[in-house]
Amino acid sequence: MKTEQSPYLDLRQIPLNALVAFEAAGRHCHMRKAAQEMFVSHSALSRHIKQLESRLNTQLFERKSNKLQLTAPGMRLLASVQAAFGELNNGLHMLNPTQVEGEVVIGTTGTIMLNWLLPVLADVQKQYPEISFKLRTLDPQQKALPSELDIALCLGCPDEPDKEVKKLYDEYYVPVCNPALLKGQTLQTVDSLLAYPLLHDGLGQWLPWFQHHQLDGRKSPHHTYFDYAYQAIEAARVGMGLALADIVEVAEDIRQGKLMQAIDSAHTEGESVYLVTHPTALMNYRTQLVLQSVINNLRERGARLCV
């Protein structure tokens, strides 16, 4: 008796090399870059893709305006393949916990690094002393990033087409100061801020903040200017005046009483923090551990996460 063949393909019918080639080509949407990553020729990579399309009886790529693009089935398959490779990667690392050992290279702005990231990394090293860190300082709104970075936390969206770039959270600015400056009493009206010295950073956030509240910040009795936000925040800690800070960056200071929110009013600026990483399928286990610690800490700080 003849058995009817299932219309669904079994994974064992799909060559693993073809799936690896498809993941690279789909991630780059560029055959040459994918071939270089896999250390194979352009023609060899193309053969893998054609073999996979033949087995699936489905077109995975198409060219539009001389650019390679995934078809709708191709996009769905890429998401599934990357998720499966990520799980496989985790499983392989779990077989050998010593693979946690190694270096994670992280890039971020000086303000993020000093105000909340370093304590997170210290906690990671207590739990996983075999992980070491290399830290690189990025400028706000920096477009091109060093290629060595495993994780980047960028103020403003960078131009990194070969990596995953996701908006992590929007900055949410509040005026803060040393509690002694206001004798521990929260101000009742926004215009009351103008009676105190203002601490400015290089991005000039006070101007749009006061414009949002229809006030002229120039009426403050004294202005001090810094290159970076972490410098203005540190000046606020020592009582030099009011700084405008992202609530995530000063959450621990407020909890410990080193800073206080000067007024309940707050204003969301247009700038956002972006997360840049290798695709999950290519991310080693120690980097995933560090990244998860960062995400968990941001949740605890009340960040409005987009991932």
C-alpha positions in Angstrom: 0.0 0.0 0.0 1.5 3.4 -1.0 1.7 6.0 1.8 0.7 9.5 0.9 3.6 11.9 1.2 3.3 14.7 3.7 3.1 18.2 2.2 5.4 19.5 5.0 9.2 19.3 4.8 11.1 17.6 7.5 14.1 19.5 8.9 16.3 16.5 8.1 15.6 17.2 4.4 17.1 20.7 4.7 21.0 21.0 4.5 22.3 22.9 7.5 24.8 24.7 5.3 22.0 26.1 3.2 20.3 27.5 6.3 23.5 29.0 7.5 24.1 30.6 4.1 20.5 31.8 4.0 20.7 33.4 7.5 23.9 35.3 6.5 22.4 36.4 3.2 19.1 37.4 4.7 20.8 39.4 7.5 23.0 41.4 5.1 20.7 41.3 2.1 24.0 41.3 0.3 25.5 38.2 -1.2 29.1 39.4 -1.3 29.1 40.4 2.4 27.4 37.2 3.4 30.0 35.2 1.4 32.9 37.1 3.0 31.5 36.4 6.5 31.2 32.7 5.7 34.6 32.5 4.0 33.1 31.0 0.8 32.9 32.2 -2.7 29.9 34.2 -4.0 29.0 31.3 -6.4 29.1 28.8 -3.5 26.8 30.9 -1.4 24.4 31.4 -4.3 24.3 27.6 -4.9 23.3 27.1 -1.2 20.5 29.6 -1.6 19.3 28.1 -4.8 19.4 24.6 -3.2 17.3 25.8 -0.3 14.8 27.6 -2.6 14.5 24.4 -4.6 13.9 22.2 -1.6 11.3 24.6 -0.2 9.8 25.3 -3.7 9.7 28.9 -2.6 11.5 32.1 -3.7 13.3 33.6 -0.7 15.0 36.6 -2.4 14.1 39.1 -5.1 15.9 42.1 -6.7 14.2 45.5 -6.7 16.0 48.5 -8.1 19.2 46.4 -8.2 19.0 45.7 -4.5 18.6 42.3 -2.9 15.5 41.9 -0.7 13.8 39.2 1.1 10.4 38.1 -0.1 7.6 37.7 2.5 8.2 34.0 2.9 12.0 34.8 3.1 11.4 37.2 6.0 9.3 34.7 7.9 11.9 32.0 7.4 14.7 34.3 8.5 13.0 35.1 11.8 12.5 31.4 12.5 16.1 30.4 11.5 17.6 33.2 13.6 15.5 32.1 16.6 16.4 28.5 16.1 20.1 29.3 15.8 19.9 31.4 18.9 18.5 28.5 20.9 21.1 26.1 19.5 23.9 28.6 20.4 22.6 28.8 24.0 22.5 25.0 24.2 26.0 24.6 23.0 27.3 27.1 25.5 25.4 25.5 28.3 27.2 22.2 27.6 30.5 23.9 28.5 30.0 26.7 31.1 33.7 27.6 30.8 32.7 29.3 27.5 31.4 32.2 29.7 35.0 33.1 30.2 36.2 35.9 28.0 35.8 39.6 27.2 32.8 41.7 26.4 33.4 45.0 24.6 30.8 47.7 25.5 30.5 51.2 24.1 28.3 53.9 25.5 28.3 57.6 26.4 30.2 58.8 29.5 26.9 59.8 31.1 25.3 56.3 30.8 28.6 54.6 31.8 29.1 56.6 35.0 25.5 57.1 36.1 24.2 53.5 35.9 26.1 51.1 33.7 29.2 50.6 35.9 27.3 49.3 38.9 25.5 46.8 36.6 28.8 45.5 35.3 30.2 45.3 38.8 27.2 43.0 39.7 27.9 40.9 36.6 31.5 40.4 37.6 30.5 39.3 41.1 28.3 36.6 39.7 30.6 35.7 36.7 34.2 36.7 37.7 35.4 34.9 34.5 33.9 37.7 32.4 36.1 40.8 31.7 35.1 44.1 30.1 36.6 46.5 27.7 34.7 49.9 27.8 34.7 52.4 25.0 33.3 55.9 25.3 30.9 57.0 22.5 29.9 60.6 21.8 26.2 61.5 21.9 24.7 61.1 18.4 27.8 59.3 17.1 26.9 57.6 13.8 29.8 55.2 13.1 30.8 52.8 15.9 34.0 50.8 16.5 33.7 47.4 14.9 35.0 45.6 18.0 31.8 46.4 20.1 29.7 43.5 21.3 27.1 45.9 22.9 26.6 49.6 22.3 24.2 51.9 24.1 23.9 54.9 21.9 22.3 58.3 22.5 20.7 58.8 19.1 20.4 56.2 16.3 23.8 55.2 14.8 24.4 54.1 11.2 25.2 50.4 11.6 23.6 48.5 8.7 25.5 45.2 9.5 24.3 45.0 13.1 21.0 44.9 14.9 19.9 48.4 15.9 16.9 48.7 18.2 15.4 51.7 20.1 15.9 50.7 23.7 14.1 53.6 25.5 13.2 57.3 25.3 15.0 59.7 27.6 12.6 61.3 30.2 14.1 64.5 31.6 13.5 65.9 35.1 15.2 68.9 36.9 17.3 67.5 39.8 19.5 69.1 42.5 21.1 68.4 45.8 18.3 68.4 48.4 20.1 71.1 50.4 19.7 73.6 47.5 15.9 73.5 48.0 16.0 72.7 51.7 14.4 69.4 50.8 11.2 71.0 49.5 9.8 70.3 46.0 9.0 73.5 44.0 5.4 74.0 43.2 5.6 75.9 39.9 8.0 75.6 36.9 8.8 79.3 36.9 10.2 78.8 40.4 13.2 77.1 38.8 14.3 80.4 37.4 15.4 81.6 40.8 18.2 79.0 41.0 21.5 78.4 39.1 21.2 76.2 36.0 23.7 73.6 35.0 23.9 73.0 31.2 25.4 70.1 29.3 26.7 70.0 25.7 23.3 69.0 24.2 21.6 72.2 25.6 18.6 70.4 26.9 17.4 73.3 29.2 16.4 75.5 26.3 13.8 73.1 24.7 12.6 72.1 28.2 11.8 75.7 29.2 10.3 76.4 25.7 8.0 73.4 26.3 6.8 75.2 29.5 6.7 78.6 27.7 9.4 80.1 29.8 12.7 81.9 29.1 15.5 80.0 30.8 17.9 82.9 30.4 16.3 84.6 33.4 18.1 82.3 35.7 20.5 84.2 37.9 23.5 82.0 37.0 24.5 79.5 34.3 27.3 77.0 34.3 28.2 75.1 31.1 29.7 71.6 30.8 30.6 69.4 27.8 28.8 66.3 29.0 25.6 65.5 31.0 27.5 63.4 33.6 29.5 66.5 34.5 26.3 68.6 35.0 24.8 65.8 37.1 27.9 65.6 39.3 27.8 69.4 39.8 24.1 69.0 40.9 25.2 66.4 43.4 27.6 68.8 45.0 25.1 71.6 45.2 26.1 73.9 42.3 22.6 74.2 40.9 19.8 72.4 38.9 20.7 69.9 36.2 18.3 68.4 33.7 18.8 64.7 33.7 17.2 61.5 32.3 15.3 59.9 35.1 17.0 56.5 34.4 20.4 58.1 35.0 19.5 59.6 38.4 17.1 57.0 39.8 19.6 55.6 42.2 20.8 59.0 43.3 17.2 60.0 44.1 16.6 56.7 46.0 19.7 57.3 48.1 18.9 61.0 48.7 21.9 62.4 46.9 19.6 64.2 44.5 16.0 65.1 44.5 13.5 65.9 41.7 13.1 69.7 42.0 9.5 69.6 40.6 7.0 66.9 39.6 6.7 68.2 36.1 8.8 66.4 33.5 9.2 66.5 29.7 10.1 63.8 27.2 12.8 65.0 24.7 13.1 63.6 21.1 16.4 61.8 21.7 16.4 58.1 22.4 18.9 55.5 23.6 19.5 52.7 21.0 20.8 49.2 21.6 23.3 47.9 19.0 24.4 44.2 19.0 25.3 41.4 16.7 22.2 39.3 15.7 21.2 36.9 18.5 22.3 33.9 16.4 25.9 35.2 16.4 26.0 36.5 20.0 28.1 34.5 22.4 26.7 33.4 25.7 28.6 35.8 28.0 27.4 38.8 25.9 23.8 37.5 26.3 24.3 37.3 30.0 25.6 40.9 30.2 22.8 42.2 27.9 20.1 40.5 30.0 21.6 42.1 33.2 21.5 45.5 31.5 17.8 45.1 30.4 16.8 43.9 33.9 18.5 46.9 35.6 16.7 49.3 33.2 13.4 47.8 34.1 14.1 48.2 37.8 15.0 51.9 37.2 11.6 52.4 35.5 12.9 52.9 32.0 10.1 52.8 29.4 11.7 50.0 27.4 10.9 49.5 23.7 12.4 45.9 23.5 
